[in-house]
Amino acid sequence: MLSAGKEEVLTDSYGRTVRSLRMSVTDRCNLDCIYCHNEGHIGHNKEMSIDTIVNIVDVASQFGVDRLKFSGGEPLLRKDLEDVLARLPGMKDVSLTTNATLLRNRAFSLKDSGLKRVNISLDTLDPDKYRSITNCKKGTFDKVLDGIHEAVDAGLTPIKINMVLLKDLNDNEIEDMMDFTSSYGGDVILQLIELMDFRELPQYRIDSDEIESSLLDASSEIRVRELHKRKKYIINGAEVEFVRPVDNTEFCANCNRLRVTADGKLKPCLLVSDNLVDVSHASKEELPDLFRLAVSRRVPYCRS
């Protein structure tokens, strides 16, 4: 394991220290969103065991990684997620990105097991439009709203609503979504997300500059997140962030995240898939060197 003494940190050749781990725990999903990018990797329907997940997180934490986000697919399709959470080392922040279709009746058990907050994907407040975007069964939209309500009650806050903006489909709903999030009195934050066009859907690409300009004009206050220099707009009681991960040199220059694929590979960059490091069968003693190898392969995808 890591040597005793001063904590070793994982810093790449561009001076970016890894402090965050984003881990996909399954490739499976119960929705089929029209824009889904599958966390930037090709699914193999293989999933890590609880032991493998816990070992990876434990070693990462010994390198000073103190933030963990679980993702999928849809991570709540794993019925053992509470067991995973209960075995994790202490971290500053443990969160989950979910479509919330399965969050109802699990929010409290997830919270009790150690989950601190959730990000919820919700692109529209129109049930029919929701079905068109997600290709889901009728009634799914109501389950999502129930999941949001229960997550607030359970204290999985602040909840971030991830709304991927789609031109001529939901870009006229921004104000409605702000009203929806502000109704929770600060427990729910809105993240407007620029489409990552993995499926080549140019018809849905919005004018990001125009959107951000409109947010600026409507805001009463602007705060700046230190890490990515991302602006938070305060508009009529709603807190709104605009996420521009595409062609964003500042985003990449400040990236402190290492990813783990559902089948157990360290992924240095979301947008690159030929530099992965397989840790699926590694012993806990082998993991530190494999982490170092993965970090040595980190290169900003967008460079100025």
HUPEUR-V713436 format. One record per run of one state. SS is the DSSP state (alpha for helix, beta for strand, coil for the rest). FROM is the first residue (numbers start at 1). LEN is the number of residues. Records with the same first field share a line. If there is no record, write none. Layout:
SS = FROM-LEN + FROM-LEN
This chain:
coil = 1-10 + 12-5 + 18-2 + 25-13 + 41-9 + 63-4 + 72-3 + 78-3 + 87-6 + 99-8 + 114-3 + 122-5 + 135-5 + 155-4 + 165-9 + 183-5 + 194-8 + 205-3 + 219-2 + 225-6 + 236-2 + 244-5 + 254-3 + 261-4 + 268-9 + 279-5 + 297-8
beta = 11-1 + 17-1 + 20-5 + 67-5 + 93-6 + 117-5 + 159-6 + 188-6 + 221-4 + 231-5 + 238-6 + 257-4 + 265-3 + 277-2
alpha = 38-3 + 50-13 + 75-3 + 81-6 + 107-7 + 127-8 + 140-15 + 174-9 + 202-3 + 208-11 + 249-5 + 284-13
